[in-house]
């Protein structure tokens, strides 16, 4: 059989896969924090009819088709959209938020760029799937400034272990109870009435007595090869040995090459409609051209078969 038939078939399959990538990008054009992908092709083995020799004679090789080389995500920055919600955050720059499913084992973290967060019934900062955002919670030192005065608090360092971020009055009460060795004096703390997230990831809570205290710190991480991450659905990525995770402890946004956190914003999809429609045309024309190759090869075979009548 003609080799052109098999080359054409391999091209049809590859361009179908390219169309699948394009369609998925277009389907997620409004998905928060989505990163588009691109399709890369590579030629397959070549049939060598003659090897190059000395004296200026070139070799003769006939290609045997095309295959899919890679489908890689594009981590270009998406545009930021203002929402005004204190729980919404967008990453401006490199890096990922770290989230953890409370129903799974410790250490099995996932990573995301989608910052549409909320507070659950226990005050934990979670994503739409109920996964808890990781960082460093509220911890006070052993100094006692007296009733009505906010104690000094601990600033996290890169050696601190990650934990679930919780924003609630109970967190303040537990921290101050530990500080005073029992029930804290009256007026030491009060209910949280509002909170905000700074660009450094620090969460500031305002009590109804007017005192503002840091209630937690959102952490981020980055990878030396983010293209090595696996998409896990629900806007999540999971790490692999190929990704080369760099940070496994607390890291402040805006430092160590990480992007900053923008409270009250969401990062939109980075899919460009013009690019995707252009790739769709390329894929469609590739399919058409290679279907003609198959048709022409069939006609040649028909003529060969017709030699014997």
N, C-alpha and C positions, 0 to 999 in steps of 0.2 A: 504493500500500500504506500501511497505517497506520504512522505514525511510532513509535507505541508498541511495535511489533514490534522495530524497530532499537534503541530505548532499552532494551528488555528484554534483547536479545542482548548489548549492551555491558555491562549489569550482570552478566549471567551470566559473561562473560569476566573481568570485574574481580574478582568474588567467587571465581572459580576460582583466580585468581592470589593472592588473599588466603589461600585455603585452602592453597596451595602454600607460602607463607611460614610459616604456622602449623605445618604438618606438618614443615617443615625445622627450625623452632625446637624442636619436641618431639623430633625425631630426635637433636638435639644437646644434649639436656638434661643429659647426663653427659660432654660434650666439654670437656676442659680448656681454660680461657681463652676459651671460645666467647662471642660477644656476639650476643644475639638481635636480630631485625629487626622492624620494624613496617611495616604497609601503610597508605599514605595515598591517598585517592581525590580526584578533582576532577571537577567537571562539565565537559562538553564544550561545543561551540558551542550557542547558542540561536537559534531562529528568531524574528525580530522581525516581529510582525504590525503593530505600531503604535509609533511613537516617542513618548516623553513630550513634552508641549507645555506652554507657559505657560497658566496659567489652571486648573491643578490636575488636568489630564488625565494619568493615568499611562500608561506604555507597556504593551504587551502582548507578552510573550515566552514561547515554549514551549521548554523544554530538549530537547536532542537526545541525552541519555544521559549516561553516566559513564565515566571513564577512570582509569587508574592514574597517580597523581601522583608517588609516590616509594616506594621501599622502602629505609628508612634503618636502619642498625645503631644499637642502643642501647648506649652504652658505660658503663652503670652498673656499679659495682663488684660482682664476683662474690664469693661467700664463700670464705674461705681454709681449706684442709684441710691438717692437719699430716701429713707423710710421714716425717720424720726422715732423709731422704736428703740428704746435703750438696750434691748436684748439682741438686736441685729448688729452684726459686725462684718466688715469686709477686710480682706488682707490686701494691702497695697505694697506689692513687692513679692519676693520669694517666700516660700514656706507653706506649711499646712497646719491647721488646727489638729489637735490630738483629741480623739474621743474614745470612749470605752463603753461597751455594752455591759451594764451591770449584771446581766444574766450569764456572762461568760467568765472564764478564768482571768485572774489578774495578769496584766502584761500583754493581753491580746488586744492591742490598740488598733484603731483604724485612723485614717487621715482624710481630711476633707478641706475644700476651699469654700464650701457653702456655709455661710454664717447666719442662716435664719434660725436663731436660737430662741429659747423660751425658758421659763422657770416651771419646773414640775410642782406637784403638790407638796413636796418636801423642801422646795427651794433650791434644788439642784439645777444648774445651768445645763440644759440638754438641747439636742438638735431635734428635728421633727420625728426622728425614729426613736427618741427616748434615750439615745446614747449620751453619756455624761461628758462634758468638756473637762479636759485635764489641765491642771496647773498647780497652783500652790494656794492653800486655804488661809484663813485668818488665824494668826498665832500672835500672842502677846508675850512680852518679856516678863521677868519677875519683878520689875520695878512697880512701886505702888505710889502713884501721885496723889491719891486721896479721892474721896467720893466726888462724882460730878466731873472728873477730869479724865480724859481718855488716856489709858496707859500706852506706853511705847509698844510698838509692834515690830515683829520680825520681818525683815525684807528677805525674800527667798534668794538663794544662790544656785549655781549650776550643779551643786552637789546634793541638792534636796530632791527627794523622790516625788514623783507626780502623784496627785490625788484628785478626787472629784471636787469641782468647784461648787460651793453652796452659798447662796445669798439668802439669809434669813436671820430674824432676831435670835433664833435659837443658837445660831453659831456664835453670836456675840455673848450670849448668856453662858454658853459652855466655856468659851475662852476666858471670860472674866471670872467664872467660878473656879477654873483651874488656877488662875492668877492669884486669887484671894484665898485659896485653900478652903473654900466653902461657899456659902451664899454671898454674892457680892453686895456691897453696901447700896442702899437706895440711891438712885440718881446716877449710878455708874454707867448704866446703859439704858436705852429705851428702844421702842419699836423702830424698824426701818421704814421710812416713808417713800424713798426713791433711791435710785442708784444710777451710775453712769460708768462707761468703760473708756479709759484713756487710751491714747495711741500706744503706750507701753504695755497695754494689757492689764493694767491695774484697775480693779473694780472699786469705785468709791461709793459707799453707802451713806446716805444722809438720814440721821435719826430725827425723831420728832422733837428732840431737845435742841436741834440745830447743829449738833456735832457731826462732822464728816469723818468717817474712818475707812481705811482700806479693808475690804471684806474678802479679797482674794486677788489672785494674779493669774491671768490666762497665759498658758505656755504655748510655744510653737516648736516645730522641728523642720528640718530640711534634709534633702537627700542629694548626694553627689551625682546620682543618675536617676532623676525622677521618672525618666522614660521607662525605667525598670519596674515601676509600681504596677500592680494589678488592679484594674477596676473591679470593685466588689458590689456595684449597684448602689442605689440610694445616695448618689453623690460621694461615695466612699472609695478610698484606695487602701490596699493592704500592701505591706512591705514584702520584699523578696530579697534574697542575697544579691541580686543584680542591682537593686536600688541603692545599696550602700548607705543605710541610715547613719546620720551623724550625731544627733542629739537624743539621748534617752532620759535625761533629767530636765529640770526646769531651765528654760531658756526664754529670756525676755524678748518680746517682739521689738523689732527695730535695732537689735544687736546681733552680732555674729553672722551677718549677712542675711538676716531674716527681715521680712517686710514689717510694716507697721500695721496696727489694728485701727480701723476707723469705726467708732461706735455710731450707730444710727444709720449705717449704710449697708448695702449688699453688693457683692460683686456679681455682675451679670455674665452670661455666657460669652466666650471670646470667639464664637463662630461668626465668620464674615460671610454674609449672604452672597456677595459678588464672587468671592473665591469658590464657594461651594457650588454655585450654578455653573461656573466655568469648569470645575472638575466634573460636574454632571455631564456637560457637553462632551468633554474629553472622553469620559467613560462610554457615553452613548456612541460616539463616532468610532471609538476603538472596537466596540462590539459589532457595529455595522461593517467596518472594514474587514475584520477577521471572519465574520460570517460570509462575506464575499470570497475570502480565501477558501473556505470550506466548499462553497458552491462551485468555484472554479476548479478546485481539485476533483470534485465529483464529476464535473463535465469532462475533465481530462481522462479520468478512469472510464467513463462511459465510452469515450472514443476508442480507448485501448481495447475494451471488451468488444466493441463493434468491429474490430479488425477481423475477427473470426465469425463468419456468418454461415 
